[in-house]
Amino acid sequence: MMITRLKLLMGWLICLPLLLHTTTLAAAGSEAEPKRAILLVAFGTSLSDSKGAIDRVGEKVAKAFPNTEIRWAYTSKIIRKILRKRGEEILSPAEALAKLGEDGYSNVYVQSLHIIPGDEYDDLVQTANAFTKMPKGIRQVTVGTPLLWSDSDMSEVASALIANVPAERKGKEAVVFMGHGSKHTSNVYYPAMQYYFAKVDANTYIGTVEGTPTLDDVVASLKAKGVKKVWLMPFMLVAGDHAVNDMAGSEPTSWKSLLTKEGFTVEVVLKGMGELDAIGSIWVKHLQQIAGGK
């Protein structure tokens, strides 16, 4: 009897590590898979006619991530307030992340739809970092880089935009892009884009509303080359208020009016960059770099 009990005990001791290992694997396998979501963050627009550019980018993201929850946020408080008065509720990045946490999402991939890594992008990264550290909330928040980040980004953007200039434009006619510009150090991306534009098309220029190069810089270059006609286009996600008013408006301070006053014939193309598949693909690529593929 003693020998039988001893054999049984030895058998249990031999099997115990295997049983413990099996139990551990079962417990690990029973853990819920991370609940993933994508948050697309743009500056925003209050113009209904301009929103198509934003929606176009969203459609490309949805195609690249067909099984992932996709939500939106706008960084502009003014635009969110205007839309709210119309009955449209667009959340801020902080509000959207809080809602995602409440809804049980553990891994959130935030894709910036800004043009440069300026103030709006810096604030977005800071907000994302704050939510990553919150207890009992989202486990991980990762932010994808804006449109212009690397040399290859700028090269791709230059080629994509010039390829989409209207076919009616002749070689000696200039193309002038209006960018927003910034006092942030990342404003350097705009003069850098001038370099990349020139590599593809020597008669393409970029100016900014609130940074450098200025419109005066562009006019000086146009006159030095003896340009007579200018094609004016926005260097922005959407053809929003800046494009409609500051660029193409009838006011004497608009770029169209100022260029006309300087003696140029001006053609305006009101088309946001988000409407171009090649541009949207760059944002999708940046998102895939942090979230993987489908």
Contacts in CASP RR format, 6 or more apart in sequence:
PFRMAT RR
TARGET T0000
AUTHOR 0000-0000-0000
METHOD contacts of the structure
MODEL  1
MMITRLKLLMGWLICLPLLLHTTTLAAAGSEAEPKRAILLVAFGTSLSDS
KGAIDRVGEKVAKAFPNTEIRWAYTSKIIRKILRKRGEEILSPAEALAKL
GEDGYSNVYVQSLHIIPGDEYDDLVQTANAFTKMPKGIRQVTVGTPLLWS
DSDMSEVASALIANVPAERKGKEAVVFMGHGSKHTSNVYYPAMQYYFAKV
DANTYIGTVEGTPTLDDVVASLKAKGVKKVWLMPFMLVAGDHAVNDMAGS
EPTSWKSLLTKEGFTVEVVLKGMGELDAIGSIWVKHLQQIAGGK
34 106 0 8 1.000
34 107 0 8 1.000
34 139 0 8 1.000
35 104 0 8 1.000
35 105 0 8 1.000
35 106 0 8 1.000
35 107 0 8 1.000
36 68 0 8 1.000
36 69 0 8 1.000
36 105 0 8 1.000
36 106 0 8 1.000
36 107 0 8 1.000
36 108 0 8 1.000
36 109 0 8 1.000
36 291 0 8 1.000
37 68 0 8 1.000
37 69 0 8 1.000
37 70 0 8 1.000
37 71 0 8 1.000
37 100 0 8 1.000
37 105 0 8 1.000
37 107 0 8 1.000
37 108 0 8 1.000
37 109 0 8 1.000
38 61 0 8 1.000
38 65 0 8 1.000
38 68 0 8 1.000
38 69 0 8 1.000
38 70 0 8 1.000
38 71 0 8 1.000
38 108 0 8 1.000
38 109 0 8 1.000
38 110 0 8 1.000
38 111 0 8 1.000
38 287 0 8 1.000
38 291 0 8 1.000
39 70 0 8 1.000
39 71 0 8 1.000
39 72 0 8 1.000
39 73 0 8 1.000
39 93 0 8 1.000
39 96 0 8 1.000
39 97 0 8 1.000
39 100 0 8 1.000
39 108 0 8 1.000
39 109 0 8 1.000
39 110 0 8 1.000
39 111 0 8 1.000
40 57 0 8 1.000
40 58 0 8 1.000
40 61 0 8 1.000
40 70 0 8 1.000
40 71 0 8 1.000
40 72 0 8 1.000
40 73 0 8 1.000
40 111 0 8 1.000
40 113 0 8 1.000
41 72 0 8 1.000
41 73 0 8 1.000
41 74 0 8 1.000
41 75 0 8 1.000
41 93 0 8 1.000
41 96 0 8 1.000
41 110 0 8 1.000
41 111 0 8 1.000
41 112 0 8 1.000
41 113 0 8 1.000
41 114 0 8 1.000
41 124 0 8 1.000
42 54 0 8 1.000
42 72 0 8 1.000
42 73 0 8 1.000
42 74 0 8 1.000
42 75 0 8 1.000
42 113 0 8 1.000
42 114 0 8 1.000
42 237 0 8 1.000
43 74 0 8 1.000
43 75 0 8 1.000
43 76 0 8 1.000
43 79 0 8 1.000
43 113 0 8 1.000
43 114 0 8 1.000
43 120 0 8 1.000
43 237 0 8 1.000
44 54 0 8 1.000
44 74 0 8 1.000
44 75 0 8 1.000
44 76 0 8 1.000
44 79 0 8 1.000
44 90 0 8 1.000
44 237 0 8 1.000
44 238 0 8 1.000
45 51 0 8 1.000
45 54 0 8 1.000
45 79 0 8 1.000
45 238 0 8 1.000
45 240 0 8 1.000
45 241 0 8 1.000
46 79 0 8 1.000
46 82 0 8 1.000
46 83 0 8 1.000
46 241 0 8 1.000
47 238 0 8 1.000
47 240 0 8 1.000
47 241 0 8 1.000
47 244 0 8 1.000
49 239 0 8 1.000
50 238 0 8 1.000
50 239 0 8 1.000
50 240 0 8 1.000
50 243 0 8 1.000
50 244 0 8 1.000
50 272 0 8 1.000
51 238 0 8 1.000
52 238 0 8 1.000
52 275 0 8 1.000
53 237 0 8 1.000
53 238 0 8 1.000
53 239 0 8 1.000
53 271 0 8 1.000
53 272 0 8 1.000
53 273 0 8 1.000
53 274 0 8 1.000
53 275 0 8 1.000
54 113 0 8 1.000
54 237 0 8 1.000
54 238 0 8 1.000
54 274 0 8 1.000
56 274 0 8 1.000
56 275 0 8 1.000
56 277 0 8 1.000
56 280 0 8 1.000
57 113 0 8 1.000
57 237 0 8 1.000
57 274 0 8 1.000
57 280 0 8 1.000
57 283 0 8 1.000
58 70 0 8 1.000
60 277 0 8 1.000
60 280 0 8 1.000
60 281 0 8 1.000
60 283 0 8 1.000
60 284 0 8 1.000
61 70 0 8 1.000
61 111 0 8 1.000
61 283 0 8 1.000
61 284 0 8 1.000
61 287 0 8 1.000
62 70 0 8 1.000
64 284 0 8 1.000
64 287 0 8 1.000
64 288 0 8 1.000
64 293 0 8 1.000
64 294 0 8 1.000
65 287 0 8 1.000
65 291 0 8 1.000
65 293 0 8 1.000
65 294 0 8 1.000
66 294 0 8 1.000
67 294 0 8 1.000
68 291 0 8 1.000
69 105 0 8 1.000
71 96 0 8 1.000
71 99 0 8 1.000
71 100 0 8 1.000
72 90 0 8 1.000
72 91 0 8 1.000
72 96 0 8 1.000
73 90 0 8 1.000
73 91 0 8 1.000
73 92 0 8 1.000
73 93 0 8 1.000
73 95 0 8 1.000
73 96 0 8 1.000
74 80 0 8 1.000
74 83 0 8 1.000
74 90 0 8 1.000
74 91 0 8 1.000
74 92 0 8 1.000
75 92 0 8 1.000
75 93 0 8 1.000
75 114 0 8 1.000
75 120 0 8 1.000
75 123 0 8 1.000
75 124 0 8 1.000
77 92 0 8 1.000
79 90 0 8 1.000
80 90 0 8 1.000
80 91 0 8 1.000
80 92 0 8 1.000
83 89 0 8 1.000
83 90 0 8 1.000
84 90 0 8 1.000
91 99 0 8 1.000
93 110 0 8 1.000
93 124 0 8 1.000
93 127 0 8 1.000
93 128 0 8 1.000
94 127 0 8 1.000
94 131 0 8 1.000
97 108 0 8 1.000
97 110 0 8 1.000
97 127 0 8 1.000
97 128 0 8 1.000
97 131 0 8 1.000
97 138 0 8 1.000
97 141 0 8 1.000
98 131 0 8 1.000
100 108 0 8 1.000
100 138 0 8 1.000
101 108 0 8 1.000
101 137 0 8 1.000
101 138 0 8 1.000
104 137 0 8 1.000
105 138 0 8 1.000
106 138 0 8 1.000
106 139 0 8 1.000
106 140 0 8 1.000
107 138 0 8 1.000
107 139 0 8 1.000
107 140 0 8 1.000
107 142 0 8 1.000
108 131 0 8 1.000
108 138 0 8 1.000
108 140 0 8 1.000
108 141 0 8 1.000
108 142 0 8 1.000
109 142 0 8 1.000
109 144 0 8 1.000
109 287 0 8 1.000
109 290 0 8 1.000
109 291 0 8 1.000
110 124 0 8 1.000
110 128 0 8 1.000
110 141 0 8 1.000
110 142 0 8 1.000
110 143 0 8 1.000
110 144 0 8 1.000
111 143 0 8 1.000
111 144 0 8 1.000
111 283 0 8 1.000
111 286 0 8 1.000
111 287 0 8 1.000
111 290 0 8 1.000
112 120 0 8 1.000
112 121 0 8 1.000
112 124 0 8 1.000
112 143 0 8 1.000
112 144 0 8 1.000
112 145 0 8 1.000
112 146 0 8 1.000
113 146 0 8 1.000
113 147 0 8 1.000
113 237 0 8 1.000
113 283 0 8 1.000
114 120 0 8 1.000
114 121 0 8 1.000
114 124 0 8 1.000
114 146 0 8 1.000
114 147 0 8 1.000
114 237 0 8 1.000
115 146 0 8 1.000
115 147 0 8 1.000
115 148 0 8 1.000
115 179 0 8 1.000
115 180 0 8 1.000
115 189 0 8 1.000
115 235 0 8 1.000
115 236 0 8 1.000
115 237 0 8 1.000
116 146 0 8 1.000
116 147 0 8 1.000
116 148 0 8 1.000
116 181 0 8 1.000
116 182 0 8 1.000
116 184 0 8 1.000
116 186 0 8 1.000
116 187 0 8 1.000
116 189 0 8 1.000
116 190 0 8 1.000
117 145 0 8 1.000
117 146 0 8 1.000
117 148 0 8 1.000
117 149 0 8 1.000
117 186 0 8 1.000
118 146 0 8 1.000
118 182 0 8 1.000
118 184 0 8 1.000
118 186 0 8 1.000
119 182 0 8 1.000
119 184 0 8 1.000
121 146 0 8 1.000
121 186 0 8 1.000
122 184 0 8 1.000
124 143 0 8 1.000
125 143 0 8 1.000
128 141 0 8 1.000
128 142 0 8 1.000
128 143 0 8 1.000
129 141 0 8 1.000
131 137 0 8 1.000
131 138 0 8 1.000
131 141 0 8 1.000
132 138 0 8 1.000
132 139 0 8 1.000
132 140 0 8 1.000
132 141 0 8 1.000
142 290 0 8 1.000
142 291 0 8 1.000
143 290 0 8 1.000
144 286 0 8 1.000
144 287 0 8 1.000
144 289 0 8 1.000
144 290 0 8 1.000
145 286 0 8 1.000
145 289 0 8 1.000
146 286 0 8 1.000
147 153 0 8 1.000
147 157 0 8 1.000
147 237 0 8 1.000
147 273 0 8 1.000
147 279 0 8 1.000
147 282 0 8 1.000
147 283 0 8 1.000
148 154 0 8 1.000
148 157 0 8 1.000
148 189 0 8 1.000
148 192 0 8 1.000
148 193 0 8 1.000
149 286 0 8 1.000
153 282 0 8 1.000
154 189 0 8 1.000
154 192 0 8 1.000
154 193 0 8 1.000
154 196 0 8 1.000
155 196 0 8 1.000
155 199 0 8 1.000
156 278 0 8 1.000
156 282 0 8 1.000
157 193 0 8 1.000
157 196 0 8 1.000
157 273 0 8 1.000
157 279 0 8 1.000
157 282 0 8 1.000
158 193 0 8 1.000
158 196 0 8 1.000
158 197 0 8 1.000
158 199 0 8 1.000
158 200 0 8 1.000
158 204 0 8 1.000
159 200 0 8 1.000
159 278 0 8 1.000
160 276 0 8 1.000
160 278 0 8 1.000
160 279 0 8 1.000
161 177 0 8 1.000
161 197 0 8 1.000
161 233 0 8 1.000
161 235 0 8 1.000
161 273 0 8 1.000
161 276 0 8 1.000
161 279 0 8 1.000
162 175 0 8 1.000
162 197 0 8 1.000
162 200 0 8 1.000
162 201 0 8 1.000
162 204 0 8 1.000
163 278 0 8 1.000
164 271 0 8 1.000
164 276 0 8 1.000
164 278 0 8 1.000
165 175 0 8 1.000
165 231 0 8 1.000
165 233 0 8 1.000
165 269 0 8 1.000
166 231 0 8 1.000
166 267 0 8 1.000
166 269 0 8 1.000
169 175 0 8 1.000
169 231 0 8 1.000
169 267 0 8 1.000
170 229 0 8 1.000
171 203 0 8 1.000
172 203 0 8 1.000
172 227 0 8 1.000
172 228 0 8 1.000
172 229 0 8 1.000
173 203 0 8 1.000
173 227 0 8 1.000
173 228 0 8 1.000
173 229 0 8 1.000
173 230 0 8 1.000
173 231 0 8 1.000
174 203 0 8 1.000
174 204 0 8 1.000
174 205 0 8 1.000
174 222 0 8 1.000
174 225 0 8 1.000
174 227 0 8 1.000
174 229 0 8 1.000
174 230 0 8 1.000
174 231 0 8 1.000
175 201 0 8 1.000
175 203 0 8 1.000
175 204 0 8 1.000
175 205 0 8 1.000
175 230 0 8 1.000
175 231 0 8 1.000
175 233 0 8 1.000
176 204 0 8 1.000
176 205 0 8 1.000
176 206 0 8 1.000
176 207 0 8 1.000
176 218 0 8 1.000
176 222 0 8 1.000
176 230 0 8 1.000
176 231 0 8 1.000
176 232 0 8 1.000
176 233 0 8 1.000
176 255 0 8 1.000
176 259 0 8 1.000
177 193 0 8 1.000
177 197 0 8 1.000
177 204 0 8 1.000
177 205 0 8 1.000
177 206 0 8 1.000
177 207 0 8 1.000
177 233 0 8 1.000
177 234 0 8 1.000
177 235 0 8 1.000
178 206 0 8 1.000
178 207 0 8 1.000
178 208 0 8 1.000
178 209 0 8 1.000
178 232 0 8 1.000
178 233 0 8 1.000
178 234 0 8 1.000
178 235 0 8 1.000
178 236 0 8 1.000
178 242 0 8 1.000
178 243 0 8 1.000
178 246 0 8 1.000
178 247 0 8 1.000
178 255 0 8 1.000
179 190 0 8 1.000
179 206 0 8 1.000
179 207 0 8 1.000
179 208 0 8 1.000
179 209 0 8 1.000
179 234 0 8 1.000
179 235 0 8 1.000
179 236 0 8 1.000
179 242 0 8 1.000
180 208 0 8 1.000
180 209 0 8 1.000
180 210 0 8 1.000
180 235 0 8 1.000
180 236 0 8 1.000
180 242 0 8 1.000
181 187 0 8 1.000
181 190 0 8 1.000
181 208 0 8 1.000
181 209 0 8 1.000
181 210 0 8 1.000
181 211 0 8 1.000
181 212 0 8 1.000
182 208 0 8 1.000
182 210 0 8 1.000
182 211 0 8 1.000
183 210 0 8 1.000
183 211 0 8 1.000
187 208 0 8 1.000
187 211 0 8 1.000
187 212 0 8 1.000
190 206 0 8 1.000
190 207 0 8 1.000
190 208 0 8 1.000
190 211 0 8 1.000
190 212 0 8 1.000
190 213 0 8 1.000
191 212 0 8 1.000
191 213 0 8 1.000
193 206 0 8 1.000
193 235 0 8 1.000
194 205 0 8 1.000
194 206 0 8 1.000
194 213 0 8 1.000
197 204 0 8 1.000
197 205 0 8 1.000
197 206 0 8 1.000
198 204 0 8 1.000
203 225 0 8 1.000
203 227 0 8 1.000
205 213 0 8 1.000
205 218 0 8 1.000
205 221 0 8 1.000
205 222 0 8 1.000
206 213 0 8 1.000
206 218 0 8 1.000
206 235 0 8 1.000
207 213 0 8 1.000
207 214 0 8 1.000
207 215 0 8 1.000
207 217 0 8 1.000
207 218 0 8 1.000
207 235 0 8 1.000
208 214 0 8 1.000
209 242 0 8 1.000
209 246 0 8 1.000
215 255 0 8 1.000
215 258 0 8 1.000
215 259 0 8 1.000
219 258 0 8 1.000
219 259 0 8 1.000
219 262 0 8 1.000
222 230 0 8 1.000
222 264 0 8 1.000
223 262 0 8 1.000
227 264 0 8 1.000
228 264 0 8 1.000
228 265 0 8 1.000
229 264 0 8 1.000
229 265 0 8 1.000
229 266 0 8 1.000
229 267 0 8 1.000
230 259 0 8 1.000
230 264 0 8 1.000
230 265 0 8 1.000
230 266 0 8 1.000
230 267 0 8 1.000
231 267 0 8 1.000
231 269 0 8 1.000
232 247 0 8 1.000
232 248 0 8 1.000
232 255 0 8 1.000
232 256 0 8 1.000
232 259 0 8 1.000
232 266 0 8 1.000
232 267 0 8 1.000
232 268 0 8 1.000
232 269 0 8 1.000
233 268 0 8 1.000
233 269 0 8 1.000
233 271 0 8 1.000
234 240 0 8 1.000
234 242 0 8 1.000
234 243 0 8 1.000
234 247 0 8 1.000
234 270 0 8 1.000
234 271 0 8 1.000
234 272 0 8 1.000
234 273 0 8 1.000
235 273 0 8 1.000
236 242 0 8 1.000
236 243 0 8 1.000
236 272 0 8 1.000
236 273 0 8 1.000
237 272 0 8 1.000
237 273 0 8 1.000
237 274 0 8 1.000
238 272 0 8 1.000
238 274 0 8 1.000
239 270 0 8 1.000
239 271 0 8 1.000
239 272 0 8 1.000
240 272 0 8 1.000
243 270 0 8 1.000
243 272 0 8 1.000
244 270 0 8 1.000
245 251 0 8 1.000
245 254 0 8 1.000
246 253 0 8 1.000
246 254 0 8 1.000
246 255 0 8 1.000
247 254 0 8 1.000
247 255 0 8 1.000
247 256 0 8 1.000
247 268 0 8 1.000
248 254 0 8 1.000
248 255 0 8 1.000
248 256 0 8 1.000
248 268 0 8 1.000
248 270 0 8 1.000
249 256 0 8 1.000
249 257 0 8 1.000
250 256 0 8 1.000
250 257 0 8 1.000
251 257 0 8 1.000
252 258 0 8 1.000
252 261 0 8 1.000
256 266 0 8 1.000
256 268 0 8 1.000
259 266 0 8 1.000
260 266 0 8 1.000
273 279 0 8 1.000
274 280 0 8 1.000
END
